[in-house]
Amino acid sequence: MRIGLDVSGGDFAPKSTLHGALLALKDLSKNDRIVLIGDKDVINSFFKEENVDPFRFDVVDATDQIEMGESPTKALVAKPNSSIAVGFRMLKHKEIHSFSSAGNSGAMMVGAIYSVNSIQGVIRPSTPAYIPQEGGGSTILIDVGTNPDSKPDVMYQFGLLGSLYAEHVMHVKNPRVGLLNIGTEEKKGNLITQSSFQLMRDAKDFNFIGNVEGRDLFRDRVDVIVCDGFVGNIVLKQAEALYRVFVKRGIKDDYLDRFNYENYGGSPILGINSNVLVGHGISNGKAIRRMILLSKEIHNARLTNKIKHAFEKYAINNI
């Protein structure tokens, strides 16, 4: 497998991304190759400083960088030699099997949609996140920011995408899908959640168990929790903030440690025709390592093909 990595993306790049690539090498097979995409001179300088054999990686020169605050669409056009733009060109031409970056998340989403395109039938690609369950395992929260405004048909597809991810990457049999709401009763919630419930209640594409509440986030009651990206992003960042409070107060606990973003590395963009992962902007080497390994897990699970197959069946059911 050829694993593309944006060396320039992230608050602590390029050292954090390059250190992460080095860490990941220990867990990859001899048939795997990490493709470092970024300023070749900077990468080679790092190799010399760290006494790294440059032949352990493939290096693709990309001297420009899309900054965090730049407009994604404008930057991708104005900076064709940026690490993100070059990475997506390589992904489009199948020169790499996956592309990961801790850089501008908007540019990653725009690049994914316009280079490898959405899978036919997918209305809006989405991003999931892991929420640790107190008893072990994790719950998938989807969407966590890609789609702040989501209509009921899009919310339904989140349930399908999240279910496929839980089944094929997390190896959960017949994942339980719930709709995040302010109560478990059918008539609870705003107009979007009420309408989404009506679509999901008789779902044939996934195992819908009904409405779930915020208190169910950390319990082994549900495997996939569906919400719009506005709510999901708030929930995710609240969990991250609570973790930082515990760390600051010196509270150590095995369960609480599982909220550390470093354990997960990045989030895949689900519903596109290839494997794209977006990492946290503050990613360190440990997080980058995990993002690289997750990209391999998703590739080996043939998740993209399974999503395509599921949406072909979905389309037939909705004719």
N, C-alpha and C positions, 0 to 999 in steps of 0.2 A: 504494500500500500504506500502511496505517495501522499504525505501529510503536509499541506501548505500552512505556513505560519507567518503572520504579519509581524515582523520583528519590530517595526516602528510604532505599533499601536499600544497605548496604555500610558498611564501617568509615570511609570518607572521604566519605560522602555528606553533603550534597547537591552539594558543589562538584565532586567527581570525576564524578558521573553527568551533571551539567549540562555540564561541560567535554567529556565524551565525546560528548554529544549534539551539541554545536557542531562537534566534529571530524568526526562522521559526516555532517553536512549536506553537506560537500564531495564526498562519494562517492555521494549519493543523487540521484535524478532529481526533476524538478519534480512528478511524480505521487506521490512518497512524502511522507508526513507523519509526523513524530515526535510522539507524544502523551505529554507529560510528566505523570506522575501523582504528586502530592505536595502539600505545603503551598504554596498559591498565593502567599501573601505572601512566602515565602522564595524562590520561583522568580522572582517579579517583582523582588525586591530584587537577585537575581543578574543579571537582565537589565540593570538600571540600572547596576550596578557595572561590568559588562563591555561596556556600550553595545551591547546586543543588541536587534535589532528583535523585539519579542514576537510579531509576526504570523508569524514564521518557524516557530512551533510552535503546537500546540494544548495547552492547559493544563487539567487536570482536578484540582480541589481534593480533597485527601485529607489531613486534618490529623493523623491518627493514624499511628503507626509500630509495626510488630511488631519487637521487639528480637531480637537473635541468640539469647539464652538462653531465650526464651519457648517454652512448649508450643505447637506449631503449631496443633493442633486447637482448643485453648481460645482462643488469641489470635485466630484467624480469626472465631470466634463473638463474642468479647468486644469486638473492635475492627472493626466492620463498615465504619468509615470510614478504615481503614488503607490505605496505598497498595497493599499486596498484595491485600487483599480487594476494593478498588475495581477494580484491574486485572483480576482474574479475573471480576468481574461484567461488565465491558466485553467481555472475551474471550468469555464465554458468550453474550452478546447480539450478538456479531459487530460490535461498535462499533470493534474493533481486530482486526488480522489476526495479531498476535503479541504476546507479553508477556514482557519480560525484567526480571530483577532480580538484584542482587548481595547481596540481603538474606537473611533466614532461609530456608535451603534446604529445611528440613523443611516450612515453611509453603508454599513454592512447590510441593513435591510433593503435599502434602495438597490445596492449592487446585486444582491441575491435575486430580487424580483426581475431586474432588467437584464441580468446576464444569463442565469440558468432558468428563470421564469418559474411561475407557480405551477404546481401539478394541475392538470385539467380537472375542473370541478371544485377546486379549492377557492373559496371566495377571498379569504384573507389568510396568508401565512401567519403563524403565531409562535410565541416563545413560552416554554414552560419553565418552572423552577421547582426545586426540591424543597419540601417542608418536612423535617424529621418527625417521625412518630415517636411518642414517648416509649412505647413498648418495643421499638426496633422497626426497621423499614422506613420508608418515606412515602409521603403523599405528593402527587404532582399537582401544582397549581398552574392553571392555564386560563387566560393569558396574563403575562406580568408586565405589560407595557407597550407592546407592539400595536395594539388596537384599543385605544382609550374609549372610542365610541363603537359599540358592537351591536348589531341588530340580532334578533332572535335566531335567524338562520345561520349567522356566523357563530353564535354561541353554541348552537347544536354541533357545528363542525369542530369547535374546540373540544367538545366531548369525545368525538370520534378520533381526532388527532391525539389527544391526551391518552385515550384508551390504547391506541396502537403503540404509543411510546412506552407506556407502562407494561404492556404485554411483551413486546419484542426486545426492548432494551433493559427493562427492570425485571423481566421474567415473572410478571404477576399474571396468574391465570384468571381469566374472566374479570378484569379490573372493575371495581365498583366506582361508578361515576356519579358525583353529586353536584348540584347547582348551589353556589354560595348565595345565601339569602339571610333575611333577618328573622326567619322562623321556618319551621319545617312544614307548616300547613301550606296546602296548594295555593291558596289565594294571597299568601304573603308576598311582600316585596313591591318594587316599582313596576311600571308597565313593561319594561324590558324583561325583568326576571319572570314576571307572570306569563308573558307571551312565550318566553324561552321554555318555561316549565311545560306549557301545553304542547310544544314541539317534541320535547324530550320524553314525556311521560310514556309514550308508546314506542320508544326508539327500538328499531330492529338492528341498528348498527353498533350498539354498545349497551352495557349493563347499567341502566339508569336506576339509581336507588332513591331519587327524590331530592328535596331541598336539604341542605346541611347549613349549619350555623358556624360562626367564627370559633365557637368553643370546640368544634369538631376538627379544627385544623391539625391538632397535634395528637389526635386519637386514632387508633386502628379501627376506624369506622368507614372510611372511604379511601379509595386509592387515587382518584382523580377529582379535583375540585375545579369546576368551571366558573369563571367570572370574566367581566370585561377587563381590558388592560388598565383602565383607570383604577379600579378597585384592587386588582391584583398587584399593581406596582406599589400601592400604599401598604397593602398587607405585607409584601415582601420586605420593603424598607423598614417597616415597623419591627419585623422580626430581626433584621440586621441591627437595628438601633438597640433593641433589648439585649442582644448578644454583646454589643460593645459596652453597655452599662455593666453587665455582669463581669466582663473582663476588667473594666476599670476599677471595680470594687473588689477585685481579687477573688471572685467566686469561681471555684473550679468544680465542674461536674461533667461526667462523661456524656450525658445527654445534651447539656447546653453547648458543649464543645462541637457538637454536630451541626450547630448553626453557623459555624465558621465557613464563609464562602470559599475558602481555600480547598475545602473538601470536595467541592463540586466543579470548580474550574470555569465553567461557562454554560450557556444555554443554547441548545440547537434552535435554528429557525425551522419549524415544521411546516410542511406543505409546499416545499420547493423541490426542484428536480436535481438536487445534489445535497451534499453534506456541508452545512455552514454553521459555525458556532461563534457566539459572541461572548466574550469574557468581561468581567468587571473591570472598570477603568483602573482600579487600584491593585490589579492583580500582581502578585509577586511570583517568584519562580515556582513555588509549590502549586499555586493556582494554575499557572500556565502548563505545568506538567500534567495536571489532572485534565485540563481542557484538551490537550493533545491525545491523551489516552481515551477520553470520552469520544473523541472523533473516530477513533479506531473501533470502539465498541459499537457505535452507531453504524459505521460502514460494514462491519462484520455481521450485524443483525439484518443487513439489507433493508433497512427501514424505509428508504425512499421507494423501493419497489413494492413493499407491502402497503404503503400509503396509496400508491397508484392503483394497486389492485383493489383496495378497499373503496376508493372513490369511484372506480368503474362500477362496482356493485352498488354503491350509494346512488350513482346517477341512474342506473336501471330501476332501482326501487322508487325513484322520484319522478319517473316519466309519467 
